[in-house]
Amino acid sequence: METPTNTGRYFIWGIDQAAYGPVDLSTLIEWIKDERVLAETWVFSSREELWQQAKKIVEIEAHFAAAAPAAGAEPVPGGKIKPGSLRRIKILADLSDMQLAHLVQFVEPLNVPQFRKVFVQGDPGDAMYMVLGGELRARLVADEKETILATFTAGEFFGDMALFDQGTRSADVVANVDSTLLKLSSVSFERLVKEAPALATPFLQSAARTLAARIRVDNKRLARITEQFSASR
């Protein structure tokens, strides 16, 4: 994380590993209200010339204290979503504010406690999930031994093939920590395609680019494994 040289007041470190800004204090507060900036988001203050988590910056720390839920409280699944919070999802980052506000109508927020399964291998696939916060893992369990296939953190998505073939799940997905997800069901996806094709198109294009990148990484990993196996024979 580089320290920007700037004349503005704040830079925000995004999930795409890039700094955004400069923005003034009023804009930063609006981003907090929209949940585009979270308590753990890294922010550069030109006054202090220092990168800090947003919750530690004196000028804005009160906004996180005011928004914090009561101890032991769990948000109810299906609650309201602020369109700005969808910018945490990498495949949605290029959508306009109007498009995000429209997309909110098709997704459902879910809170997944630590160690809770989102789905298990063999379940019917009926939705994809986008990670707003937390961390989850995809795993296979055989003979009581767990093999971790992938880890998903804020900004990523999983279960996307269910939107296209509704096949059974190929692995379990379990929350490593308390996590917040957005669920896009196959039914809602069909509505999105029919009712808002101009929104569905950039969504699918961005998802396809991410899937293509994953396939390339998997192909390289498979090639390395094949080479190692051949060399050991």
N, C-alpha and C positions, 0 to 999 in steps of 0.2 A: 504494500500500500504506500504510494508515494505522497509526499506532502505538496499540495498544489501551491503555486504562487498566484495570488489573486488579490483583487481589490474589493471583492464582495465579502459577505460576512460568513457564509456557511457553504460547505460542499458536503454532499451526501454520498456515501459509498454504497453502490447498488449491488444487487444480487448477481449482476453480470460482471462484477469485479471492475467497475468503472466509476469514476467520481462524477457526480452531477451537480451543477451549480455554475456560478455562485447564486445563492438565493438569500433574500433578506429574512429577518426574524418573522415577520407576519406570514410570509410564504411557508417558512418552515413549520410554523404552528398549524397552518392549514393542512399541510402534508401529514402532520401528526393526527389531526382530526379525521383525515381521510384514511388513516392507517397505512399510508405509504411510507411513513417513518415510524419505526417501532422503538421501544425502549432499548433494545439491543443493537439498533442500527448505528453504524459508525459515522460520526459527523465531524468535520473539520471546522473549528472555530478560528477565524482570522484574528479575533481579539486575543485568544490564548495561544494561537499558533500551535495547535495540538489536535490530534485525532482522539476522540473519546466516544464511548457509547452515549447515545442521546440522553439516556436517563441520568447521566452524570454531569450534564451541562446545566449550569445554574439557571440560565435564562428560560429553560424549557422543562426542567425536572418536575415542576408542579403539574404540568399537563399530563404526565404519566401517572403521578400519584392520584390525580383526580379520576383518571380513567381506570385505575386498577380495580378488579373485582374484589368483593369481600372474601376473607379467608375461607377456603373450602367451597366457594361457589363454583358451579360449573355452568357455562353458557348453554342454553337449550339448543339442540340441533334444530335447524330450520329458522334460526334467528335472522335478523336483517344483516345484509352485507353492504359495506360501503364500496362503491365502484372503485375508488382509488386503491383499496387494498388488493384488488386483482392485479395491480402492477407488480406485485411480488412474484407472480408467476411468469417465468421467462417467456413462454410462448404467447403471453398476452401483452408483453411490454410495449409492443408497437401499435396496439389498438388505440384509437382515439378515446377521449373521455365519454363521448356519446355512445360509442360501441361498447365500452365497458359497462355503462349504465344499462344498456340493452341486454348484455350478456348476463347480468345479475339475475334477470328473470328466469334464466334456464338452469342455474346451479343451486345447490343446497349445501350450506355449511354444516360440517360435522366435527365434533370434538371426540378424539380417540384417546382414552387414558393409556398410560404406560402399560405395556405388555398385552394390551387388547389386540385381537386379530381384526383386521379390516375385512379380510376374507381368507378362506383356506383352499388349498389345492383340491380341485374337483367341484368347487362351487360353480353354479352357472354364472357366466359373466354378463352383468347387466349395467355396468357403469365404468367410467374412468374417474380417477381422482387426481386432484392437484393439491400440492402441499403448501399451505399458507404459513405454517410454522411447525417446528418440531423435527423429528427424524423417525423414519421407518425403515424396515429391512424386508426384502423379499428372500424367502428361504425354502429349501427342501429338507424334509426330515425323513430319514430312512434308518431303520435299526437304531432308533433313538439318537441318531447323530444328525446334527444340523449343518447344512451347507448354505452359506450366505451367498446369494446370487447378485444382489445389488443393494445399495443403500440410497434412500431418497430423503433429501433435505428441502428446506424452504425454496420454492421457485420451481421445483421439479414435478413431474407427473408420472402416473403408472396406471396399469389396467386399461390402457387405451384400445387394445385390440377388441375389447368387448363391444365397442361402439360399432364395429364393422361385422363381426361374425357371431356375437353372443355365444361363443364357445365356452367350455369350462375353464376355470382358472388353472394355470400351470404350476402355481406355487402359492405358498402362504405369504401374506403381508402382515407384519406385526409392528406395533408402535414401540420404538426403543425408548421414547420419552412421551410425555403428554403432547399430543399433536393436534393441529387444526387442519382440516381438509375441506376442499370444495368437491362436491360430487356432481358429475354430469352423467345422468342416467342415459341409457340408450333411447328411451322414450323421449326425454328432453332433447337429445341430440337430433332425433328425427324431426321434432318440432322446430329446432333451430334451423335445420337445412331447408325446411318448407317455408317457414315464416320469415326468416332473415338470411337469405342466401348471401347477401352482401357482407354479412358478419361471419357466416360459416366459412366462406372461402379463405379469408386471411387466417382464421383460426386453424383450418386444416393445413394450409400451406406451412405455417409455423410449426405445427405438430409434426408434419412430414419431414421437415428439415432436421428436427431433433431426432426422429426415429432413424433417419438415414445416417446421422452421425453415430448413433448407438450401434447400428449394424456394422459400420466401418470399424469401430473399436472392437466389437465382438469378433469380426473377421481377423483382425490383427492378432487378437489374443489366441484365437484358434490356430492361426498359422504358427505362432510361437510354440504352442503346445505340441503341434504336429512335428515341428523341427526338433524340439527337445526329445520327443518320443523316438524319432528316427535316429537321432544321434546316440541314444542309449541302447539301441538294439545291436 
